[in-house]
Amino acid sequence: MRIESFPRDVFQEIEPMLYKLFGLDEIVLNNAIHFAKDKLLYDPEEESKVDSERYIYLPLSPNYSIDWFYEFCQKYKVAKNSTTAKVLHFLYMFLPVEDPFMTDNNYWEYVTLVRPEMLKLYTILRCGKTKYRKNISITYGHKTITVDTERPWLQMELERYLDKYLGVNNVVEAKEELETIYKSKAGPKKNIELARVIWGTFHLLNMTTENEIPKIKSVSNVHSKLIAGFLILLGWLPKYESDGEHVRALMNYYRKKYKSISDLIKITQYKLSPNSSMTYY
């Protein structure tokens, strides 16, 4: 893990926008900054180089190249000292910002592997016209058994289990979570960051000199291409989508469905059941 510096005065200038426009978690960001600085301070070779008054420190994105960023700015006519350049440079250097204290392997196993399967099971159990089916078949290896022929005991037990360890209210909610978080081939974590960058960059480009965000009726071709170019720079979008059509479609969808970045991020974040305590499943 390579840790890199970023000018503190520039960070303080753009920090409110990182929260307001991109929905970065202030606690997570500060945790990451303190963790990176402490890691350098405990390294005898790096300790003397740390200048906390002038810089903050964060783990550098593995895709980062200053030359590539300058090429991006030149291609999309982004002034190097502009607020837009400062914000995008920070995001390019450090996204995604990871919380160093989130190291619970059971948590990650649940939200990335177990929960999507539980959501699919829930939608199957609840998709019928009646509450319970007359019977269900279970295939294990090459053998199949039919149960619930007289009483839906297994369906009832599965229902109780999913209520405790899944905690969704209905099929619509379960399907929406599957669509927004787990559908993308890039993976659920990337889905969150993709939405964050599209929403935040769009509003950054439309922000007034007074840092106000006017109501925009449509996503311009220029802005959608710039956002697509930035996602390509991050390595999150294939180069053949540089025309910005995919970005425009996503942003128009976000604008119709969500009122703020907090609404959007909330729906694309990993979820836990409110009914489970220390165990996830």
Backbone torsions as a table, in degrees:
resi	resn	phi	psi	omega
1	MET	NA	121.0	178.5
2	ARG	-96.2	127.4	179.3
3	ILE	-102.3	132.8	-176.4
4	GLU	-125.6	156.1	-179.2
5	SER	-93.3	158.3	175.2
6	PHE	-143.6	133.8	-175.9
7	PRO	-55.1	127.7	-176.6
8	ARG	-63.5	-39.4	-178.5
9	ASP	-65.2	-37.1	177.3
10	VAL	-68.3	-41.9	178.2
11	PHE	-59.6	-43.7	-180.0
12	GLN	-64.9	-31.5	178.0
13	GLU	-68.4	-42.0	-173.8
14	ILE	-97.1	-9.8	-175.0
15	GLU	-53.8	-46.1	179.4
16	PRO	-58.7	-33.3	180.0
17	MET	-71.1	-32.6	178.5
18	LEU	-62.2	-34.9	178.7
19	TYR	-82.8	-46.6	-173.2
20	LYS	-71.4	-43.4	-174.1
21	LEU	-93.6	-38.1	-173.5
22	PHE	-105.4	-7.6	175.8
23	GLY	67.4	24.9	175.7
24	LEU	-62.9	142.4	180.0
25	ASP	-79.6	119.4	-176.6
26	GLU	-60.8	-40.4	-179.4
27	ILE	-66.9	-45.4	179.2
28	VAL	-61.4	-44.1	-179.2
29	LEU	-62.8	-45.6	179.3
30	ASN	-66.8	-36.0	174.7
31	ASN	-59.6	-45.7	-178.3
32	ALA	-64.7	-39.6	179.2
33	ILE	-64.2	-47.4	-179.6
34	HIS	-65.7	-39.9	179.7
35	PHE	-62.9	-44.9	-179.2
36	ALA	-64.4	-43.1	179.2
37	LYS	-63.7	-44.8	179.9
38	ASP	-62.6	-37.3	178.9
39	LYS	-62.6	-40.1	177.7
40	LEU	-68.8	-39.5	-177.9
41	LEU	-66.4	-26.8	179.2
42	TYR	-88.1	-0.1	177.5
43	ASP	-101.1	113.5	-176.8
44	PRO	-56.2	-31.2	-178.8
45	GLU	-78.9	-22.4	-175.7
46	GLU	-106.1	-19.4	-172.2
47	GLU	-54.4	-44.4	-176.2
48	SER	-69.8	-17.2	-178.0
49	LYS	-87.5	-12.5	-175.6
50	VAL	-72.7	126.7	178.2
51	ASP	-128.9	86.6	-173.7
52	SER	-69.3	-20.9	179.4
53	GLU	-74.2	-31.8	-176.5
54	ARG	-101.3	-22.9	-173.0
55	TYR	-136.0	154.6	163.4
56	ILE	-106.2	165.5	-177.1
57	TYR	-133.1	137.7	178.9
58	LEU	-147.1	155.4	174.3
59	PRO	-62.6	130.5	-175.8
60	LEU	-80.7	139.7	175.8
61	SER	-62.4	137.5	-178.4
62	PRO	-65.9	-18.1	-178.3
63	ASN	-91.1	2.3	-170.3
64	TYR	-71.0	135.8	172.0
65	SER	-149.4	119.9	-178.7
66	ILE	-63.5	-33.9	178.7
67	ASP	-65.3	-41.1	178.4
68	TRP	-64.5	-37.1	179.9
69	PHE	-66.4	-42.4	178.4
70	TYR	-63.8	-37.1	176.5
71	GLU	-63.9	-40.2	177.0
72	PHE	-61.1	-47.3	-179.8
73	CYS	-60.4	-42.0	-179.7
74	GLN	-66.4	-42.6	-177.5
75	LYS	-64.6	-39.6	-175.1
76	TYR	-104.3	14.5	174.5
77	LYS	55.7	47.7	175.6
78	VAL	-100.4	116.1	-179.6
79	ALA	-62.1	133.8	-172.9
80	LYS	-60.5	-31.9	-178.0
81	ASN	-100.0	10.9	-179.6
82	SER	-77.0	161.6	176.6
83	THR	-60.3	-39.3	178.7
84	THR	-59.3	-45.4	179.6
85	ALA	-63.9	-40.9	-179.2
86	LYS	-63.3	-44.9	-179.3
87	VAL	-66.9	-47.8	-177.9
88	LEU	-66.2	-33.9	177.3
89	HIS	-64.5	-42.4	177.4
90	PHE	-60.9	-47.0	-178.7
91	LEU	-64.1	-40.6	179.8
92	TYR	-64.9	-36.5	-179.3
93	MET	-71.3	-36.3	-164.3
94	PHE	-124.4	-9.5	179.4
95	LEU	-73.1	146.3	-9.2
96	PRO	-79.4	140.9	176.8
97	VAL	-78.0	115.7	-177.4
98	GLU	-96.7	142.3	174.7
99	ASP	-79.2	114.1	-176.7
100	PRO	-65.4	-15.9	-178.6
101	PHE	-91.7	-5.6	179.1
102	MET	-90.4	82.7	-175.3
103	THR	-120.9	17.5	-178.4
104	ASP	-77.1	106.3	-178.3
105	ASN	-63.6	-35.3	178.4
106	ASN	-63.1	-38.0	177.7
107	TYR	-61.3	-50.3	-177.3
108	TRP	-65.8	-35.4	177.0
109	GLU	-63.0	-41.9	-179.3
110	TYR	-65.9	-51.8	-171.9
111	VAL	-74.0	-25.7	-177.0
112	THR	-100.2	-27.9	-175.2
113	LEU	-113.7	-49.1	-172.3
114	VAL	-80.6	-48.9	-173.3
115	ARG	-58.8	-43.7	179.2
116	PRO	-60.5	-34.3	177.4
117	GLU	-69.8	-37.4	177.9
118	MET	-65.3	-38.2	177.6
119	LEU	-63.5	-41.7	178.3
120	LYS	-64.5	-41.2	177.9
121	LEU	-62.8	-41.5	179.9
122	TYR	-61.4	-45.5	-178.2
123	THR	-65.2	-34.8	178.2
124	ILE	-68.0	-44.0	-178.7
125	LEU	-65.3	-30.7	-173.8
126	ARG	-104.4	7.6	-173.0
127	CYS	-89.2	-9.7	-177.4
128	GLY	-79.1	167.8	179.0
129	LYS	-73.1	-30.5	177.0
130	THR	-104.6	161.1	-175.7
131	LYS	-65.1	-42.3	-179.2
132	TYR	-126.5	146.8	175.0
133	ARG	-83.6	159.0	-178.5
134	LYS	-66.6	-31.2	175.8
135	ASN	-161.2	160.4	175.9
136	ILE	-134.0	151.6	-179.5
137	SER	-110.6	139.3	177.8
138	ILE	-119.8	126.0	176.5
139	THR	-105.8	125.1	179.3
140	TYR	-129.0	107.2	-173.6
141	GLY	69.0	-122.6	179.7
142	HIS	-102.8	6.1	-177.2
143	LYS	-111.2	144.2	179.5
144	THR	-126.5	138.1	177.9
145	ILE	-128.9	143.6	177.2
146	THR	-106.4	128.3	-179.8
147	VAL	-128.5	179.7	-177.5
148	ASP	61.1	31.6	-178.3
149	THR	-72.4	-31.8	-179.9
150	GLU	-112.1	-39.0	-178.9
151	ARG	-138.5	135.5	-175.9
152	PRO	-78.9	54.9	-174.3
153	TRP	-65.1	-40.3	-178.9
154	LEU	-70.2	-42.0	178.2
155	GLN	-61.4	-37.8	178.5
156	MET	-66.7	-40.5	178.4
157	GLU	-67.8	-41.8	176.8
158	LEU	-62.0	-38.8	178.5
159	GLU	-61.2	-46.0	179.2
160	ARG	-64.6	-40.4	-179.7
161	TYR	-64.2	-47.2	-178.5
162	LEU	-67.4	-33.2	176.9
163	ASP	-62.9	-38.0	-178.4
164	LYS	-77.6	-46.4	-170.8
165	TYR	-102.0	-2.4	176.4
166	LEU	-113.4	-56.3	172.8
167	GLY	73.1	40.4	171.8
168	VAL	-104.8	158.0	-173.3
169	ASN	-91.6	-29.1	-176.5
170	ASN	-161.5	175.6	-177.5
171	VAL	-65.4	-38.3	179.9
172	VAL	-59.2	-45.1	179.4
173	GLU	-63.6	-41.7	179.3
174	ALA	-64.4	-43.9	-179.9
175	LYS	-66.6	-38.0	179.1
176	GLU	-63.6	-40.8	178.1
177	GLU	-64.3	-42.3	177.3
178	LEU	-61.6	-40.9	-178.4
179	GLU	-68.8	-47.3	-171.5
180	THR	-81.2	-28.4	-173.5
181	ILE	-107.6	-39.0	-168.9
182	TYR	-111.2	-2.2	-174.7
183	LYS	-78.1	-36.7	-172.7
184	SER	-61.1	137.8	175.7
185	LYS	-65.4	-23.8	179.6
186	ALA	-72.0	-14.5	178.7
187	GLY	102.0	157.1	-175.1
188	PRO	-62.7	-40.7	-179.6
189	LYS	-63.2	-42.6	-179.9
190	LYS	-65.9	-33.2	177.2
191	ASN	-56.8	-45.0	179.8
192	ILE	-62.0	-48.8	-176.5
193	GLU	-67.4	-36.2	177.6
194	LEU	-61.9	-47.9	178.5
195	ALA	-61.6	-41.1	179.9
196	ARG	-59.8	-46.6	-176.5
197	VAL	-70.4	-41.9	-179.9
198	ILE	-62.8	-50.4	-179.1
199	TRP	-62.1	-51.0	-174.8
200	GLY	-64.6	-43.7	-178.3
201	THR	-67.9	-39.8	177.4
202	PHE	-57.7	-47.6	-178.7
203	HIS	-73.6	-30.1	174.9
204	LEU	-62.6	-43.7	-179.0
205	LEU	-67.3	-25.8	-178.5
206	ASN	-99.2	1.6	-177.6
207	MET	-71.0	140.8	179.8
208	THR	-81.1	172.6	178.5
209	THR	-64.9	-19.0	177.4
210	GLU	-93.0	14.2	-179.5
211	ASN	61.7	27.0	174.6
212	GLU	-96.0	150.9	179.7
213	ILE	-111.6	105.4	-179.6
214	PRO	-72.7	162.2	176.3
215	LYS	-76.6	120.0	-178.1
216	ILE	-105.6	129.5	-176.4
217	LYS	-79.0	-28.8	-177.0
218	SER	-149.4	163.1	178.8
219	VAL	-94.6	119.9	-176.0
220	SER	-73.3	157.2	178.8
221	ASN	-63.8	-39.3	-179.9
222	VAL	-62.6	-46.2	-177.8
223	HIS	-68.6	-40.8	-179.3
224	SER	-65.3	-36.4	177.4
225	LYS	-68.1	-39.7	178.4
226	LEU	-63.8	-44.8	179.2
227	ILE	-63.2	-42.2	176.7
228	ALA	-60.5	-42.1	178.3
229	GLY	-61.9	-38.1	178.9
230	PHE	-69.2	-39.2	177.5
231	LEU	-65.8	-35.7	175.4
232	ILE	-65.6	-41.1	177.1
233	LEU	-59.9	-40.3	178.4
234	LEU	-70.4	-17.3	-177.3
235	GLY	86.2	19.0	-175.9
236	TRP	-104.5	-2.7	-178.7
237	LEU	-141.7	136.6	178.7
238	PRO	-68.3	151.5	-175.5
239	LYS	-63.0	-27.2	-177.7
240	TYR	-71.1	-6.8	177.4
241	GLU	-100.7	24.3	-178.4
242	SER	-70.1	-11.8	179.0
243	ASP	-70.8	-13.5	174.8
244	GLY	83.0	2.7	-177.1
245	GLU	-65.1	-41.7	179.4
246	HIS	-64.6	-41.8	178.9
247	VAL	-64.2	-43.5	-179.7
248	ARG	-61.3	-42.4	-179.8
249	ALA	-63.5	-43.4	179.1
250	LEU	-64.4	-44.8	-177.0
251	MET	-66.9	-39.0	176.8
252	ASN	-63.4	-37.5	177.0
253	TYR	-65.4	-46.1	179.4
254	TYR	-59.5	-44.0	-175.7
255	ARG	-64.7	-35.1	-179.7
256	LYS	-74.3	-32.3	-170.7
257	LYS	-97.7	-29.0	-173.6
258	TYR	-123.7	144.6	-178.2
259	LYS	-90.2	-24.4	-175.3
260	SER	-152.2	168.6	177.6
261	ILE	-63.6	-33.0	179.9
262	SER	-65.7	-37.9	176.0
263	ASP	-63.8	-43.9	-177.8
264	LEU	-66.9	-47.6	-179.0
265	ILE	-65.9	-37.1	-180.0
266	LYS	-58.8	-42.5	-176.9
267	ILE	-75.3	-21.8	-178.1
268	THR	-103.2	9.1	177.6
269	GLN	-92.5	154.2	175.0
270	TYR	-57.8	146.4	-178.5
271	LYS	-121.5	152.7	173.0
272	LEU	-123.0	158.5	176.0
273	SER	-75.2	136.0	176.5
274	PRO	-71.1	-10.7	-176.1
275	ASN	-94.4	-15.4	179.8
276	SER	-93.0	151.6	-177.4
277	SER	-106.3	-101.6	-175.8
278	MET	-81.6	-29.4	179.9
279	THR	-94.5	146.8	-176.4
280	TYR	-94.7	-28.3	179.9
281	TYR	-163.2	NA	NA
